[in-house]
Amino acid sequence: FEKLCSISLSHINVYACLVCGKYFQGRGLKSHAYIHSVQLSHHVFLNLHTLKFYCLPDNYEIIDSSLEDITYVLKPTFTAQHIAHLDKQAKLSRAYDGTTYLPGIVGLNNIKANDYANAVLQALSNVPPLRNYFLEEENYRSIQRPPGDIMFLLVQRFGELMRKLWNPRNFKAHVSPHEMLQAVVLCSKKNFQITKQGDGVEFLSWFLNALHAALGGTKRKKKSECWGLGG
């Protein structure tokens, strides 16, 4: 889900409780995470920004290689070599819950009325030029946008969703699109929502144009750098 504290609703310095999965701000004395650890005896927390693990309320960092699976699920990474071979192999992966799945052919949670958007996002995730571009964050990490521009959030969230859909080490055979859809609601000024059905064709048109513009595209008839569609 969106990385914000379940109590303060802040996006700053958020930790995930690895016992119950709830998000809390801070880890210092009297912080929401600290109080949660004392009240419920939940002691292991993950900083969602630095990807470091901590034990609360004692407040010390946990260094353990066995926790790397958790950080990889939160932020999967792909090498150029891995991306180049995605369509040349059809190897099933086994999730931690015992189910098997084919990376890239993964379900998206239907939160309320977002199935129209899910269908579009899943279709786009299987367009190789588009997928390959977004699987490698270095392709767009350094793109500069004007101060206060929120549209680049779509690029970041779509990249994150692509990497989770194609992750060969998922815990479950489905992925939550919640952060991606929150960005859609914000950037479309609520023209496309989670709680109300939308038109898939209209969403596809808006989404591709918004991505194109956020990546520095223009309205001139010029092929987009990442997916080869007309501007």
C-alpha positions as CSV (number, residue, x, y, z in Angstrom):
1,F,0.0,0.0,0.0
2,E,0.9,3.6,-0.1
3,K,3.9,4.2,2.2
4,L,2.4,6.5,4.8
5,C,2.0,6.2,8.6
6,S,-1.3,4.5,9.5
7,I,-1.7,7.1,12.4
8,S,-0.2,10.4,11.3
9,L,-0.7,9.8,7.6
10,S,2.8,11.2,7.0
11,H,5.0,9.9,4.2
12,I,8.2,10.9,6.1
13,N,10.4,8.4,7.9
14,V,7.9,5.5,7.6
15,Y,8.6,2.0,9.0
16,A,6.7,-1.2,8.3
17,C,6.0,-3.6,11.2
18,L,7.1,-7.0,10.0
19,V,4.7,-8.7,12.3
20,C,1.4,-7.1,11.4
21,G,2.3,-5.2,8.2
22,K,1.1,-1.8,9.4
23,Y,3.1,1.4,8.7
24,F,4.2,3.8,11.4
25,Q,6.3,7.0,11.5
26,G,9.6,7.2,13.2
27,R,11.4,4.8,15.6
28,G,12.5,7.2,18.3
29,L,11.2,7.4,21.9
30,K,7.4,8.2,21.8
31,S,7.2,7.7,18.0
32,H,4.3,5.8,16.5
33,A,6.5,2.8,15.7
34,Y,8.0,2.8,19.2
35,I,4.7,2.9,20.9
36,H,3.4,0.1,18.7
37,S,6.3,-2.1,19.6
38,V,5.8,-1.6,23.3
39,Q,2.0,-2.0,23.3
40,L,1.8,-5.1,21.0
41,S,5.3,-6.6,21.5
42,H,6.0,-6.4,17.8
43,H,9.7,-5.8,17.5
44,V,11.0,-5.9,14.0
45,F,10.6,-2.9,11.7
46,L,11.7,-2.0,8.2
47,N,12.5,1.5,7.1
48,L,10.6,1.8,3.8
49,H,13.1,4.3,2.4
50,T,16.5,3.1,3.5
51,L,15.4,-0.6,3.5
52,K,17.2,-1.1,6.8
53,F,15.8,-3.3,9.6
54,Y,15.5,-2.3,13.3
55,C,14.5,-3.9,16.5
56,L,12.2,-1.8,18.7
57,P,12.0,-0.6,21.4
58,D,15.7,-1.3,21.9
59,N,16.4,0.7,18.7
60,Y,19.3,-1.2,17.1
61,E,19.8,-2.2,13.5
62,I,19.4,-5.8,12.5
63,I,22.0,-7.2,10.0
64,D,20.8,-10.5,8.7
65,S,21.2,-11.8,5.1
66,S,18.0,-13.9,5.4
67,L,16.0,-10.6,5.4
68,E,17.2,-9.8,1.8
69,D,14.2,-11.5,0.3
70,I,11.9,-9.0,2.0
71,T,13.9,-6.0,0.6
72,Y,14.0,-7.5,-2.8
73,V,10.2,-7.9,-2.9
74,L,9.8,-4.3,-1.8
75,K,12.3,-3.1,-4.5
76,P,13.1,-5.7,-7.2
77,T,16.0,-4.9,-9.5
78,F,16.8,-6.2,-13.0
79,T,20.0,-6.3,-14.9
80,A,20.2,-5.6,-18.7
81,Q,21.1,-9.3,-19.2
82,H,18.0,-10.5,-17.2
83,I,15.7,-8.2,-19.1
84,A,17.1,-9.4,-22.5
85,H,16.2,-13.0,-21.6
86,L,12.7,-12.4,-20.2
87,D,10.9,-13.5,-23.4
88,K,13.3,-16.5,-24.0
89,Q,12.3,-18.4,-20.9
90,A,9.0,-19.6,-19.4
91,K,10.2,-20.8,-16.0
92,L,7.6,-20.9,-13.3
93,S,8.4,-19.3,-10.0
94,R,7.2,-20.6,-6.6
95,A,5.8,-18.0,-4.2
96,Y,6.3,-18.2,-0.5
97,D,2.7,-19.3,0.0
98,G,3.4,-22.3,-2.2
99,T,1.6,-21.2,-5.3
100,T,3.4,-21.1,-8.7
101,Y,3.3,-18.3,-11.2
102,L,4.9,-17.1,-14.3
103,P,6.7,-13.7,-13.8
104,G,4.8,-11.0,-15.8
105,I,1.6,-13.1,-15.7
106,V,0.5,-12.0,-12.2
107,G,-2.8,-10.8,-10.8
108,L,-3.5,-7.3,-9.6
109,N,-5.6,-6.8,-6.5
110,N,-9.1,-5.3,-7.2
111,I,-9.2,-2.8,-4.4
112,K,-12.7,-1.4,-5.1
113,A,-13.6,-0.5,-8.6
114,N,-10.2,-0.4,-10.3
115,D,-10.5,-3.4,-12.6
116,Y,-10.6,-1.2,-15.7
117,A,-7.2,0.3,-14.8
118,N,-5.8,-3.1,-13.8
119,A,-6.6,-4.5,-17.2
120,V,-4.7,-1.7,-18.9
121,L,-1.7,-1.9,-16.6
122,Q,-1.4,-5.7,-17.1
123,A,-1.6,-5.3,-20.9
124,L,1.0,-2.6,-20.9
125,S,3.3,-4.7,-18.7
126,N,3.5,-7.2,-21.5
127,V,4.5,-4.8,-24.3
128,P,8.3,-5.6,-24.4
129,P,9.7,-2.2,-25.4
130,L,7.6,-0.4,-22.7
131,R,8.3,-3.1,-20.1
132,N,12.0,-3.2,-20.8
133,Y,12.4,0.5,-20.5
134,F,10.6,0.7,-17.1
135,L,12.2,-2.4,-15.6
136,E,15.6,-0.6,-15.6
137,E,15.2,2.5,-13.4
138,E,18.4,4.0,-14.7
139,N,16.6,4.8,-18.0
140,Y,14.7,7.6,-16.3
141,R,16.2,8.2,-12.9
142,S,18.0,11.3,-14.0
143,I,15.2,13.0,-15.9
144,Q,14.7,16.5,-14.6
145,R,11.2,17.9,-14.1
146,P,10.1,21.5,-13.1
147,P,9.8,22.1,-9.4
148,G,6.4,21.2,-8.1
149,D,5.6,18.9,-11.1
150,I,3.7,15.8,-9.8
151,M,3.4,14.0,-13.1
152,F,6.7,12.3,-12.8
153,L,5.2,10.3,-9.9
154,L,3.4,8.3,-12.6
155,V,6.7,7.3,-14.1
156,Q,8.2,6.2,-10.8
157,R,5.1,4.2,-9.7
158,F,4.7,2.5,-13.1
159,G,8.3,1.5,-13.0
160,E,7.9,0.1,-9.5
161,L,4.7,-1.8,-10.5
162,M,6.5,-3.3,-13.6
163,R,9.3,-4.6,-11.5
164,K,6.9,-6.2,-9.0
165,L,4.9,-7.8,-11.8
166,W,8.0,-9.3,-13.3
167,N,9.7,-10.2,-10.0
168,P,10.7,-13.9,-10.0
169,R,10.8,-13.9,-6.1
170,N,7.4,-12.7,-5.1
171,F,5.8,-13.8,-1.9
172,K,2.4,-14.3,-3.5
173,A,1.2,-14.7,-7.1
174,H,-0.5,-11.3,-7.1
175,V,0.6,-7.7,-6.6
176,S,-1.1,-4.7,-5.1
177,P,-1.4,-1.7,-7.5
178,H,-2.4,0.6,-4.7
179,E,0.5,3.1,-5.0
180,M,0.2,3.2,-8.8
181,L,-3.5,3.9,-8.6
182,Q,-3.0,6.6,-5.9
183,A,-0.7,8.3,-8.3
184,V,-3.3,8.0,-11.1
185,V,-6.0,9.6,-8.9
186,L,-3.6,12.4,-8.0
187,C,-2.2,13.1,-11.4
188,S,-5.5,12.8,-13.3
189,K,-7.1,15.2,-10.8
190,K,-9.6,12.4,-9.8
191,N,-10.8,11.9,-13.4
192,F,-9.8,8.3,-12.9
193,Q,-10.5,6.8,-9.5
194,I,-10.3,3.6,-7.4
195,T,-13.8,3.8,-6.1
196,K,-15.6,4.4,-9.4
197,Q,-15.5,2.5,-12.7
198,G,-13.8,4.2,-15.6
199,D,-13.5,3.7,-19.3
200,G,-10.4,1.5,-20.1
201,V,-9.8,3.1,-23.5
202,E,-9.9,6.6,-22.1
203,F,-7.6,5.6,-19.3
204,L,-5.1,4.0,-21.7
205,S,-5.0,7.2,-23.8
206,W,-4.6,9.5,-20.9
207,F,-2.0,7.3,-19.2
208,L,0.3,6.9,-22.2
209,N,0.1,10.6,-23.0
210,A,0.8,11.4,-19.3
211,L,3.8,9.1,-19.2
212,H,5.1,10.5,-22.5
213,A,4.9,14.1,-21.3
214,A,6.4,13.2,-17.9
215,L,9.4,11.6,-19.7
216,G,10.1,14.8,-21.5
217,G,8.0,14.1,-24.6
218,T,6.3,16.8,-26.7
219,K,3.1,17.1,-28.6
220,R,4.9,17.1,-31.9
221,K,4.7,14.0,-34.2
222,K,7.8,12.4,-32.8
223,K,8.3,8.8,-31.7
224,S,8.5,8.3,-28.0
225,E,11.9,7.2,-26.8
226,C,10.6,4.2,-24.8
227,W,7.7,2.7,-26.6
228,G,7.7,4.0,-30.1
229,L,4.2,5.6,-30.1
230,G,3.5,8.9,-31.9
231,G,3.5,11.9,-29.5
